Amino acid sequence: MPRLSEVIAALDALWPPERAEGWDAVGTVCGDPDTEIDRVLFAVDPVREIADEALELGAQLIVTHHPLYLRGTTTVAADTFKGRVVHTLIKHDIALHVAHTNADTADPGVSDALAGALDLRITGPLVPDPTDPEGRRGLGRICELDHPETLADFAARAAARLPATAQGIRLAGDPEALVRTVAVSGGSGDSLFDAVRAAGVDAFLTADLRHHPASEAVRHSPLGLVDAAHWATEWPWCEQAAAQLDALSDRHGWDLRVHVSKQVTDPWTTHHSSGAPN
């Protein structure tokens, strides 16, 4: 069995920590480098439910997309939410490793997995990484559909192919407008509207769209907006990342057992349509 340090080196080769944004907190949160690893669990969020799932599986390593501590802290006391996660992991010798913005811009990265889940053909990054001479890395992806479809049908495609959440899929724009090209970005994407407009696509699928940026976008252009739950747009990366580690395990003869958590850790749990009853 490989040691944790060997597996982390392989993960860092996939998602180099130096490519993370300066504000981000990626890398290994806890874990003994000499621990032997034979089972790994991938998930979006490093929450208590995921720690418990790893314990039940007998996994020695959790890899998540979201950081546990994005900002500094002065305590990991067990009576705090995040502190309890730390205590559970350390008590049971489970390591935690994070790949966040370094996985967002990777090739393949989070938005490649999102495009793949929607069966879209990728033509390039939405915001290219200027340090990539091949022009494949970057934030978001520009995609084409095999056949044009209405914005409503494209939103229905997203609803059918992304994991189910309480939010579901929200749509802004003309439902009957034809969609041929799409920009996608896993996670919060309304900071990318300038790049989306410059790309000249028909629709933009992302998460966490705020009122004012979305309102301005649909009133100043025919751009269609498809807004999914943050967790749902990033979960496909877990399957993609697990497959990448599987391939590395085979190459190195590690015989790792790699799992993807199917627990929905999106914070929203119930949805009620608004409007007065007739």
C-alpha positions, -999 to +999 in steps of 0.1 A: +000+000+000+012+035-007+019+060+021-002+091+024+028+112+012+030+092-021-007+097-028-006+134-019+023+138-043+002+122-071-028+145-063-006+176-063+007+166-097-030+166-109-039+198-092-007+217-083-013+238-052+007+267-066-021+272-092-046+280-065-058+315-060-039+335-033-069+337-011-076+299-012-067+272+013-057+240-005-035+210+003-034+186+032-054+197+062-045+168+085-029+134+082+003+115+090+025+113+059+036+078+068+001+064+071-006+036+046-036+043+023-058+017+006-092+035+005-100+070-006-133+090-004-140+120-027-167+146-018-175+182-023-177+194+013-156+184+043-185+182+067-193+158+096-215+135+074-185+130+050-161+123+079-186+097+093-189+081+058-151+078+056-150+062+090-178+037+080-160+029+047-126+025+065-111+052+043-078+066+054-080+097+031-108+121+022-103+144-008-127+174-010-132+203-033-142+228-007-117+238+020-124+231+057-108+263+069-109+290+042-100+317+067-078+315+098-090+301+131-079+302+167-096+270+177-103+234+166-123+227+198-146+197+194-176+217+204-174+237+172-187+224+139-153+224+121-134+214+152-155+183+155-146+173+120-109+178+128-112+157+160-131+129+142-104+128+114-074+128+137-089+104+162-095+078+135-063+085+115-081+099+085-063+124+063-081+153+046-068+169+014-083+198-005-082+207-042-102+239-048-093+267-072-064+246-084-089+220-095-112+246-110-087+257-136-070+223-142-071+203-174-093+185-169-110+205-141-143+211-124-159+227-154-148+199-177-166+175-155-197+197-155-197+199-193-192+161-195-223+156-172-243+177-196-229+159-227-215+192-241-185+194-265-158+217-251-141+241-274-119+259-248-116+277-215-139+306-207-110+325-189-078+310-202-048+305-179-021+328-194+006+304-181-007+275-202+010+274-236-015+249-249-045+270-239-065+242-222-064+253-186-085+281-172-117+290-154-150+278-169-155+262-203-170+273-236-191+245-251-212+235-281-243+214-283-245+186-308-279+200-319-296+233-311-323+232-285-344+257-267-332+273-235-361+255-217-349+222-231-313+229-221-325+237-186-344+205-185-313+187-196-294+202-167-322+192-143-321+156-156-284+151-156-271+170-125-276+155-090-310+164-075-311+192-050-339+212-033-332+242-055-333+224-088-327+245-118-336+282-123-339+298-157-337+335-168-343+346-204-366+336-232-374+299-227-380+294-265-346+310-275-324+286-294-292+275-277-262+264-297-232+275-276-229+275-238-205+287-212-203+266-180-186+272-147-189+249-117-196+268-085-203+305-081-201+321-116-216+356-117-182+372-115-176+358-150-203+377-169-178+399-188-160+369-201-193+352-209-205+382-229-172+384-247-175+347-257-208+355-274-225+323-262-262+317-261-265+306-225-245+304-193-249+276-168-234+281-133-245+285-097-252+311-071-263+338-095-272+370-076-302+392-084-285+423-098-258+407-120-285+383-134-310+411-140-284+432-158-273+402-179-307+393-193-318+429-198-287+439-218-284+409-240-303+378-252-281+356-230-300+328-213-291+319-177-293+285-161-287+286-124-281+253-106-272+245-070-236+251-061-230+216-048-247+200-079-224+218-104-193+207-086-202+171-077-194+157-112-158+167-105-157+141-077-163+113-102-138+127-126-112+131-099-118+096-086-113+082-121-080+101-123-068+087-090-079+052-101-058+055-132-028+066-111-034+037-087-033+013-116-001+029-130+017+027-097+003-007-087-013+007-056-046-012-058-065+017-041-102+015-036-116+048-046-152+059-036-173+089-044-198+101-018-233+104-030-245+122+001-261+155-008-243+181+013-259+211-004-272+232+026-307+238+011-330+209+020-365+220+010-380+241-018-415+256-019-428+275-050-439+310-041-472+326-049-506+329-033-530+299-037-558+303-061 
